[in-house]
Amino acid sequence: MALNKVKAIQYGCGKMSKVIFRYLIEHGVEIVGAIDNNPAVVGQDVGDFAELGYKTGIKISDDAQAVFDSCQADIAIVTIFSYMPEMYEFFELALKNKVNVITTCEEAIYPWNTSPAETNRLDRIAKENGVTIMGSGMQDIYWINMPCLMLAGMNQVKKVKGIVSYNVEDYGLALAEAHGAGYDLDKFDKEIASQESFPSYMWNAAEAICSKMNWTIASISQESVPYTLEEDIESETLGRVIPAGQATGMSAVTTVKTHQGIELEVECIGKVYRPEDGDMCDWYITGEPDMEFTLKKPDTVALTCGTIVNRIPSVLAAEPGFVTSEKAEPTAFTTYPMHLYVK
């Protein structure tokens, strides 16, 4: 049990960080730094930015190294982009400053096969500096560890099928564009549909399930198709109206065949929502017995932020290196101030 508060740097001050700031403070974490390069937020007090109702004395800075130099942080919560190559420099900076990293970067949930060069370099850097890097968020509990726990009651497993959906409006511009929101269909086909190596977020979760279950992958493939509407729809994140017929997002279906004979089919839907749309997290397991379970209209943003915050003690407890969440200590709700859970 640690005697001092866990000290955190928020690296990336976009939409989700407003929720994370509040959750961190409510769980007894001390905010010691905040970093972003958006001129609209640089210089703001974290209390004003996150609408906490009071000043914190911590201002958002666009000089990341100066922030790391100015405080002795235990962990950096990195919430910027979705894929490892574009995140590499941010992770590297934190790790070289001997600060642990937890990130919402979706590929980081299990990046060993989709971005092996970046992941292995970061693993080495983390080990050299005695710190840990881990991806977490909604996938951690609800796309990986929970489905695997449900399998523990079965006698035989033949197929695991998962379908998830989320509103790209909730996560910022980088994620919306990664889903082709606002692309015409020719651009979608060239930049997304034809890019076999561009993994959907469920691709990485499926690999993590296989890792946790000790299933060896024989083959993995993905098909991405655009979502379109017959009417225009406004996107606050894109700052414009998406005309009828253009992509509002996409569905990506990843199929995994294993040498154990078990198949995974996981569908990841990310799009600009209409008022009647809602998030999904549905699982269908074929075997003995068959099983279905659903998280009804999950608040994906809140669950992602809550998982990130509650996951911090197990990041701090993990061995140095790039540790994926299915290999870490189980996460749990932190009833008391977070430092009481840190060994």
Disulfide bonds with the S-S distance in Angstrom:
none
